[in-house]
């Protein structure tokens, strides 16, 4: 299980795209059986785009805090580290942590751009495509925030164990 999770965290953008394609593909082929609500096309996409860009800002702030904290403990070597946080930020896991946060920010910014493009050109698209675009945005938001929270909780858990 750890191997799968590690692989997912290292290749999160590719995995997110694959997961989105599978889910959207299933929804698209089962769309005849699923009821599509006649929601206001722009409101859902606008809400998702706003959520994505807000979460990207939150994750960017968290990444800034991590980098700042790293700069403060970088003067110590890994053998001189006293807390779990110092060990994490002086060890090889630091690059992976930053990579997860950067991937989430990139994914959410791309998601925001795609959703805004969907809003702009949404009047010319069928309701099914707008619905599927909303699902893709929601999937990216859920996966990105889940990854980042997982990493943050693991870091805090390691710090409490020390």
NULUM-569898 format. One record per atom (N, C-alpha, C): residue in three letters; x, y, z. Coordinates in steps of 0.1 Angstrom, whole numbers, padded with zeros to 4 digits, always signed. Layout:
ALAXYZ ...
//
This chain:
UNK+0008-0012+0000 UNK+0000+0000+0000 UNK+0009+0013+0000 UNK+0019+0012+0008 UNK+0028+0024+0008 UNK+0035+0027-0005 UNK+0038+0016-0013 UNK+0044+0017-0026 UNK+0034+0025-0035 UNK+0022+0021-0035 UNK+0012+0027-0044 UNK+0010+0042-0040 UNK+0009+0044-0027 UNK+0008+0058-0022 UNK+0020+0067-0026 UNK+0032+0061-0024 UNK+0044+0069-0027 UNK+0044+0072-0042 UNK+0041+0062-0050 UNK+0040+0064-0065 UNK+0030+0075-0068 UNK+0018+0074-0062 UNK+0008+0084-0065 UNK+0013+0098-0061 UNK+0019+0099-0049 UNK+0024+0113-0045 UNK+0035+0118-0054 UNK+0043+0109-0059 UNK+0054+0114-0068 UNK+0049+0118-0082 UNK+0038+0112-0086 UNK+0033+0114-0100 UNK+0018+0118-0099 UNK+0016+0128-0090 UNK+0002+0131-0086 UNK-0006+0137-0098 UNK+0000+0146-0106 UNK-0007+0152-0117 UNK-0011+0142-0127 UNK-0002+0133-0131 UNK-0005+0123-0141 UNK-0016+0114-0135 UNK-0015+0110-0122 UNK-0026+0101-0116 UNK-0039+0109-0116 UNK-0039+0122-0113 UNK-0051+0129-0112 UNK-0058+0129-0126 UNK-0050+0131-0136 UNK-0056+0131-0150 UNK-0061+0118-0153 UNK-0054+0107-0150 UNK-0059+0094-0152 UNK-0072+0091-0145 UNK-0073+0095-0132 UNK-0085+0092-0124 UNK-0096+0100-0130 UNK-0094+0113-0134 UNK-0104+0121-0140 UNK-0109+0115-0153 UNK-0100+0110-0161 UNK-0104+0104-0174 UNK-0113+0092-0171 UNK-0109+0084-0162 UNK-0117+0072-0159 UNK-0131+0075-0154 UNK-0131+0084-0144 UNK-0144+0088-0138 UNK-0153+0095-0149 UNK-0148+0104-0156 UNK-0155+0111-0167 UNK-0160+0101-0177 UNK-0151+0092-0181 UNK-0155+0082-0191 UNK-0166+0074-0186 UNK-0166+0069-0174 UNK-0177+0061-0168 UNK-0190+0070-0168 UNK-0189+0082-0163 UNK-0201+0091-0163 UNK-0206+0094-0177 UNK-0197+0096-0186 UNK-0201+0099-0200 UNK-0209+0087-0206 UNK-0204+0075-0204 UNK-0211+0063-0210 UNK-0223+0059-0202 UNK-0224+0063-0190 UNK-0236+0060-0182 UNK-0245+0072-0181 UNK-0242+0083-0189 UNK-0250+0095-0188 UNK-0265+0093-0192 UNK-0267+0084-0200 UNK-0281+0081-0204 UNK-0289+0076-0192 UNK-0283+0069-0183 UNK-0289+0064-0171 UNK-0289+0073-0159 UNK-0280+0083-0160 UNK-0279+0093-0149 UNK-0287+0105-0152 UNK-0295+0110-0142 UNK-0302+0122-0145 UNK-0293+0134-0144 UNK-0294+0143-0154 UNK-0286+0155-0154 UNK-0295+0167-0149 UNK-0290+0173-0138 UNK-0298+0184-0134 UNK-0296+0196-0143 UNK-0306+0204-0144 UNK-0305+0216-0152 UNK-0300+0228-0143 UNK-0288+0227-0138 UNK-0283+0238-0130 UNK-0279+0250-0138 UNK-0277+0261-0131 UNK-0272+0272-0138 UNK-0258+0270-0142 UNK-0255+0270-0155 UNK-0242+0265-0160 UNK-0230+0273-0154 UNK-0231+0286-0153 UNK-0220+0294-0149 UNK-0218+0293-0134 UNK-0229+0291-0126 UNK-0227+0292-0111 UNK-0219+0281-0105 UNK-0221+0269-0110 UNK-0214+0258-0104 UNK-0199+0259-0109 UNK-0197+0261-0121 UNK-0183+0262-0126 UNK-0176+0274-0119 UNK-0183+0285-0118 UNK-0177+0297-0111 UNK-0173+0294-0097 UNK-0182+0287-0090 UNK-0179+0283-0076 UNK-0167+0274-0075 UNK-0167+0264-0084 UNK-0155+0255-0084 UNK-0142+0262-0087 UNK-0143+0271-0097 UNK-0131+0279-0101 UNK-0126+0287-0089 UNK-0135+0294-0082 UNK-0132+0302-0071 UNK-0126+0293-0059 UNK-0132+0281-0057 UNK-0127+0272-0047 UNK-0112+0267-0051 UNK-0110+0264-0064 UNK-0097+0259-0068 UNK-0087+0270-0066 UNK-0090+0282-0070 UNK-0079+0293-0069 UNK-0077+0296-0054 UNK-0087+0296-0046 UNK-0086+0298-0031 UNK-0077+0287-0025 UNK-0080+0275-0028 UNK-0072+0264-0023 UNK-0057+0265-0028 UNK-0055+0269-0040 UNK-0042+0271-0045 UNK-0034+0281-0037 UNK-0041+0292-0033 UNK-0035+0302-0025 UNK-0032+0297-0011 UNK-0041+0289-0005 UNK-0039+0283+0008 UNK-0027+0274+0007 UNK-0026+0265-0003 UNK-0015+0256-0004 UNK-0002+0263-0006 UNK-0002+0274-0014 UNK+0010+0283-0016 UNK+0014+0289-0003 UNK+0005+0293+0006 UNK+0009+0298+0019 UNK+0015+0288+0027 UNK+0009+0275+0027 UNK+0015+0264+0035 UNK+0029+0261+0030 UNK+0031+0261+0017 UNK+0044+0258+0011 UNK+0054+0269+0015 UNK+0050+0281+0015 UNK+0058+0292+0020 UNK+0063+0290+0034 UNK+0054+0286+0043 UNK+0057+0284+0057 UNK+0067+0272+0058 UNK+0065+0262+0050 UNK+0074+0250+0050 UNK+0088+0254+0046 UNK+0089+0262+0035 UNK+0102+0266+0030 UNK+0109+0276+0040 UNK+0101+0284+0046 UNK+0107+0293+0057 UNK+0111+0285+0069 UNK+0104+0276+0073 UNK+0108+0267+0084 UNK+0120+0260+0081 UNK+0121+0255+0068 UNK+0133+0247+0064 UNK+0145+0256+0064 UNK+0144+0269+0060 UNK+0155+0278+0061 UNK+0160+0280+0075 UNK+0151+0280+0084 UNK+0155+0282+0098 UNK+0162+0270+0104 UNK+0159+0258+0100 UNK+0165+0246+0106 UNK+0176+0240+0097 UNK+0178+0246+0085 UNK+0188+0241+0076 UNK+0202+0242+0081 UNK+0204+0251+0091 UNK+0218+0253+0096 UNK+0222+0241+0104 UNK+0213+0233+0109 UNK+0216+0221+0117 UNK+0218+0209+0107 UNK+0226+0200+0110 UNK+0227+0188+0103 UNK+0216+0178+0107 UNK+0214+0168+0100 UNK+0204+0158+0103 UNK+0207+0151+0116 UNK+0220+0149+0119 UNK+0224+0142+0132 UNK+0222+0151+0144 UNK+0222+0164+0142 UNK+0221+0173+0153 UNK+0206+0177+0155 UNK+0197+0172+0147 UNK+0183+0176+0148 UNK+0177+0170+0161 UNK+0169+0178+0167 UNK+0163+0174+0180 UNK+0148+0170+0178 UNK+0141+0176+0169 UNK+0126+0173+0168 UNK+0123+0166+0155 UNK+0111+0160+0155 UNK+0107+0154+0142 UNK+0107+0163+0130 UNK+0102+0175+0133 UNK+0102+0185+0122 UNK+0116+0188+0116 UNK+0126+0189+0125 UNK+0139+0192+0120 UNK+0144+0180+0112 UNK+0141+0168+0117 UNK+0146+0156+0109 UNK+0139+0156+0096 UNK+0126+0159+0095 UNK+0119+0159+0082 UNK+0126+0169+0073 UNK+0128+0181+0078 UNK+0132+0192+0069 UNK+0147+0192+0066 UNK+0154+0184+0073 UNK+0169+0182+0070 UNK+0171+0169+0062 UNK+0161+0161+0061 UNK+0163+0148+0054 UNK+0158+0148+0040 UNK+0158+0136+0034 UNK+0154+0135+0019 UNK+0139+0137+0017 UNK+0131+0136+0028 UNK+0116+0137+0026 UNK+0112+0151+0022 UNK+0121+0161+0025 UNK+0117+0175+0023 UNK+0114+0177+0008 UNK+0122+0172-0001 UNK+0120+0174-0015 UNK+0106+0168-0019 UNK+0103+0156-0014 UNK+0090+0150-0017 UNK+0078+0158-0012 UNK+0080+0164+0000 UNK+0069+0172+0006 UNK+0067+0185-0003 UNK+0078+0191-0007 UNK+0076+0203-0015 UNK+0071+0199-0029 UNK+0075+0188-0034 UNK+0069+0183-0047 UNK+0054+0181-0047 UNK+0049+0175-0036 UNK+0035+0173-0034 UNK+0027+0186-0034 UNK+0033+0196-0027 UNK+0026+0209-0026 UNK+0027+0216-0039 UNK+0038+0216-0046 UNK+0040+0222-0059 UNK+0030+0216-0069 UNK+0029+0203-0069 UNK+0020+0196-0078 UNK+0006+0200-0076 UNK+0002+0201-0063 UNK-0012+0205-0060 UNK-0015+0219-0065 UNK-0005+0228-0063 UNK-0007+0242-0068 UNK-0008+0242-0083 UNK+0000+0235-0090 UNK+0000+0235-0104 UNK-0014+0229-0109 UNK-0018+0218-0103 UNK-0030+0211-0106 UNK-0042+0221-0104 UNK-0042+0228-0093 UNK-0054+0237-0090 UNK-0054+0249-0099 UNK-0042+0254-0103 UNK-0042+0265-0112 UNK-0047+0261-0126 UNK-0042+0249-0131 UNK-0047+0244-0143 UNK-0062+0242-0143 UNK-0067+0236-0132 UNK-0081+0234-0130 UNK-0089+0247-0130 UNK-0084+0257-0124 UNK-0090+0271-0124 UNK-0091+0276-0139 UNK-0080+0275-0146 UNK-0080+0280-0160 UNK-0090+0272-0168 UNK-0090+0259-0167 UNK-0099+0251-0175 UNK-0114+0255-0171 UNK-0117+0256-0158 UNK-0130+0260-0154 UNK-0134+0274-0159 UNK-0125+0283-0159 UNK-0128+0297-0164 UNK-0130+0296-0179 UNK-0122+0288-0186 UNK-0125+0287-0201 UNK-0138+0280-0203 UNK-0142+0271-0194 UNK-0155+0265-0195 UNK-0166+0275-0193 UNK-0164+0284-0184 UNK-0174+0295-0182 UNK-0175+0304-0194 UNK-0164+0307-0200 UNK-0164+0316-0211 UNK-0171+0310-0223 UNK-0167+0297-0226 UNK-0173+0291-0238 UNK-0184+0281-0235 UNK-0189+0282-0222 UNK-0200+0273-0218 UNK-0213+0274-0225 UNK-0216+0286-0230 UNK-0229+0288-0237 UNK-0229+0279-0250 UNK-0218+0276-0256 UNK-0217+0268-0268 UNK-0216+0253-0266 UNK-0215+0249-0253 UNK-0213+0235-0250 UNK-0225+0229-0245 UNK-0227+0216-0248 UNK-0239+0209-0243 UNK-0238+0207-0227 UNK-0250+0206-0221 UNK-0251+0205-0207 UNK-0243+0193-0202 UNK-0242+0182-0209 UNK-0235+0170-0204 UNK-0220+0174-0203 UNK-0214+0181-0213 UNK-0200+0185-0212 UNK-0197+0195-0200 UNK-0207+0204-0198 UNK-0205+0213-0187 UNK-0205+0205-0174 UNK-0214+0195-0173 UNK-0215+0187-0161 UNK-0202+0179-0159 UNK-0197+0173-0170 UNK-0184+0166-0169 UNK-0173+0175-0165 UNK-0172+0187-0171 UNK-0162+0196-0167 UNK-0162+0200-0152 UNK-0174+0201-0147 UNK-0176+0204-0133 UNK-0171+0192-0124 UNK-0174+0180-0129 UNK-0169+0168-0122 UNK-0154+0167-0122 UNK-0148+0171-0133 UNK-0133+0171-0134 UNK-0127+0181-0124 UNK-0133+0193-0124 UNK-0128+0203-0114 UNK-0130+0199-0100 UNK-0141+0192-0097 UNK-0143+0188-0083 UNK-0134+0177-0080 UNK-0131+0168-0089 UNK-0121+0157-0086 UNK-0107+0163-0083 UNK-0103+0172-0091 UNK-0090+0178-0089 UNK-0089+0185-0076 UNK-0100+0192-0072 UNK-0100+0199-0060 UNK-0099+0189-0048 UNK-0107+0179-0049 UNK-0107+0169-0038 UNK-0094+0162-0037 UNK-0088+0158-0048 UNK-0076+0150-0047 UNK-0064+0159-0043 UNK-0064+0172-0047 UNK-0053+0181-0043 UNK-0053+0184-0028 UNK-0065+0187-0023 UNK-0066+0191-0009 UNK-0063+0178+0000 UNK-0068+0167-0005 UNK-0066+0154+0003 UNK-0051+0151+0004 UNK-0044+0152-0008 UNK-0029+0150-0008 UNK-0022+0159+0002 UNK-0025+0172+0001 UNK-0018+0182+0010 UNK-0021+0179+0025 UNK-0034+0177+0028 UNK-0038+0174+0042 UNK-0031+0161+0047 UNK-0031+0151+0038 UNK-0024+0139+0042 UNK-0009+0142+0046 UNK-0002+0149+0038 UNK+0012+0152+0041 UNK+0013+0161+0053 UNK+0004+0171+0055 UNK+0005+0179+0067 UNK+0002+0171+0080 UNK-0008+0162+0079 UNK-0011+0154+0091 UNK+0000+0144+0094 UNK+0007+0139+0084 UNK+0018+0130+0086 UNK+0030+0138+0092 UNK+0032+0150+0088 UNK+0043+0158+0094 UNK+0040+0161+0108 UNK+0028+0165+0111 UNK+0024+0168+0125 UNK+0025+0155+0134 UNK+0021+0144+0128 UNK+0021+0131+0135 UNK+0036+0127+0139 UNK+0045+0129+0129 UNK+0059+0126+0132 UNK+0064+0135+0142 UNK+0060+0148+0142 UNK+0065+0158+0152 UNK+0060+0154+0166 UNK+0048+0149+0167 UNK+0042+0146+0180 UNK+0049+0133+0185 UNK+0053+0124+0177 UNK+0060+0111+0181 UNK+0073+0114+0188 UNK+0080+0125+0185 UNK+0093+0128+0190 UNK+0092+0132+0204 
//
